[in-house]
Amino acid sequence: MTAPGPVHLNNTAVYIHRLPAPAVQTAASAQAKTARIQVITPPQALSREGQRRVTEEMTAILASTCSDSSQAQRTWVILTEAAEGGWGIAGTAFGKAEFAALAAKAAAA
C-alpha cells in the first residue's frame, strides 16, 4: 500500500456530531453510548483488505480518543461508495475524470 499523498490528505475529513444521551437508543439501552463513523469513497477505492483496515483503524482511533477501550464494541463504521460523480467539493462533482485531473495537478506541483 502506498502512503496517501496531498490529494488524499487535503480532502479527508471527519465530522463529529454530538448528540444528547437520550438521542441514541438501542434495544438494550435508552441512552446508548454508541458512535458512528461514515467513510465515503469513490467506487472501488478500497479493496476488501482496505475496508478491513480502515474499519479497524477508525475504531481504534475513536476508542483511544474517548479513553474508553469498551467504546470499540459500540462503534459503527459505515463504508459508503459514492456513485460516479455522486459527491463534490469546491463546486465540482467528482468522478474518475476529476480525480485523475486533481492527481495530475498535484503530481505536477
Buried (B, 14 or more C-beta within 10 A) or exposed (E): EEEEEEBEEEEEEEEEEEEEEEEBEEEEEEEBBBBEBEBEBBEEBBEEEEBEEBBEEBBBEBBEEBEEEEBBEBBEBEBEBBEEBBBEEEEEEBBEEBBEEBBEEEEEE
